[in-house]
Amino acid sequence: MIKRFFQQLFAATRYSLRGIFTALKLERAFIWEVVIFLPFIILATIVNFSPLEKFALIAPILLTFSFELMNTAIEKTIDELGDGKICQAFRFAKDAASGAVFFMLMMIVLSWVLIALPVFFS
């Protein structure tokens, strides 16, 4: 039973990493977000922020990566199912997923403005 658990855990990890690395090769929006925000994660870890501040600065970035991967999955699925046609429901699903990513990007901006800027300018 424990052996089966670890087999499933390793398989799930392999699938997750495959999805992340595929997105890093093929998905322009995901690539740009990683390129832009990875330095912010590094900065949050080296600057003298409290542990809670570090969490509040890094978590929205990691969540944005997650939202972008989900947005990509939704778009790819709809593109495949839609066979080149965009119905109203498909358009809404794609736009709503994109809107979720947009809100997460605003969370990043908000957290860095409220937490990091006062530290840098004090």
C-alpha positions as CSV (number, residue, x, y, z in Angstrom):
1,M,0.0,0.0,0.0
2,I,2.8,2.4,0.9
3,K,4.7,1.4,-2.2
4,R,1.6,2.1,-4.4
5,F,1.3,5.5,-2.7
6,F,4.8,6.5,-3.6
7,Q,4.5,5.2,-7.1
8,Q,1.4,7.4,-7.6
9,L,3.1,10.3,-5.9
10,F,6.2,10.0,-8.2
11,A,3.9,9.6,-11.3
12,A,1.9,12.7,-10.4
13,T,5.1,14.7,-9.8
14,R,6.4,13.6,-13.2
15,Y,3.2,14.6,-14.9
16,S,3.2,18.0,-13.1
17,L,6.9,18.7,-14.1
18,R,6.2,17.6,-17.7
19,G,3.4,20.2,-17.9
20,I,5.5,22.9,-16.4
21,F,8.5,22.3,-18.7
22,T,6.2,22.0,-21.7
23,A,4.7,25.3,-20.9
24,L,8.2,26.8,-20.4
25,K,9.0,25.7,-24.0
26,L,5.8,26.5,-25.8
27,E,3.6,29.0,-24.0
28,R,4.8,32.6,-24.5
29,A,2.7,34.1,-21.7
30,F,3.9,31.6,-19.2
31,I,7.5,32.1,-20.3
32,W,7.2,35.9,-19.9
33,E,5.7,35.6,-16.5
34,V,8.4,33.4,-15.3
35,V,11.1,35.6,-16.8
36,I,9.6,38.7,-15.2
37,F,8.6,37.4,-11.8
38,L,11.4,34.9,-11.0
39,P,13.8,37.8,-10.1
40,F,11.1,39.1,-7.7
41,I,11.0,35.7,-6.0
42,I,14.8,35.8,-5.6
43,L,14.6,39.4,-4.4
44,A,12.0,38.5,-1.8
45,T,14.2,35.8,-0.4
46,I,17.4,37.9,-0.1
47,V,16.0,41.1,1.2
48,N,15.4,41.4,4.9
49,F,11.6,40.8,4.9
50,S,9.9,39.0,7.7
51,P,8.8,35.4,6.9
52,L,5.1,36.5,6.6
53,E,6.1,39.3,4.2
54,K,8.2,36.9,2.1
55,F,5.1,34.6,1.9
56,A,2.9,37.6,1.0
57,L,5.3,38.6,-1.8
58,I,6.0,35.2,-3.2
59,A,2.6,33.4,-2.9
60,P,0.8,35.6,-5.5
61,I,3.6,35.0,-8.0
62,L,3.4,31.2,-7.6
63,L,-0.4,31.4,-7.7
64,T,-0.1,33.4,-10.9
65,F,2.0,30.7,-12.5
66,S,-0.6,28.2,-11.5
67,F,-3.5,30.3,-12.9
68,E,-1.5,30.8,-16.1
69,L,-1.1,27.0,-16.5
70,M,-4.8,26.5,-15.9
71,N,-5.6,29.3,-18.4
72,T,-3.4,27.6,-20.9
73,A,-5.1,24.2,-20.3
74,I,-8.5,25.8,-20.8
75,E,-7.5,27.6,-23.9
76,K,-5.8,24.5,-25.4
77,T,-8.8,22.3,-24.6
78,I,-11.3,24.8,-26.1
79,D,-9.2,25.2,-29.2
80,E,-9.1,21.5,-29.7
81,L,-12.8,21.0,-29.0
82,G,-13.9,24.1,-30.9
83,D,-12.2,22.9,-34.1
84,G,-11.6,26.5,-35.2
85,K,-15.1,27.8,-34.2
86,I,-15.6,30.0,-31.2
87,C,-19.1,29.8,-29.7
88,Q,-20.2,32.2,-27.0
89,A,-19.6,29.7,-24.1
90,F,-16.1,28.9,-25.4
91,R,-15.3,32.6,-25.7
92,F,-16.6,33.3,-22.1
93,A,-14.5,30.4,-20.7
94,K,-11.4,31.6,-22.3
95,D,-12.0,35.2,-21.3
96,A,-12.9,34.3,-17.7
97,A,-9.7,32.2,-17.4
98,S,-7.7,35.2,-18.7
99,G,-9.5,37.5,-16.3
100,A,-8.5,35.2,-13.4
101,V,-4.8,35.6,-14.5
102,F,-5.3,39.3,-14.7
103,F,-6.6,39.5,-11.1
104,M,-3.6,37.5,-9.9
105,L,-1.2,39.9,-11.7
106,M,-3.0,42.7,-9.8
107,M,-2.4,40.8,-6.6
108,I,1.3,40.8,-7.3
109,V,1.4,44.5,-8.0
110,L,-0.7,45.2,-4.8
111,S,1.5,43.0,-2.6
112,W,4.7,44.5,-3.8
113,V,3.5,48.1,-3.6
114,L,2.1,47.6,-0.1
115,I,4.9,45.5,1.3
116,A,8.2,45.9,-0.6
117,L,8.1,49.6,-1.6
118,P,7.9,50.9,2.0
119,V,10.9,48.6,2.9
120,F,12.9,49.9,-0.1
121,F,12.1,53.6,0.6
122,S,12.5,53.6,4.3
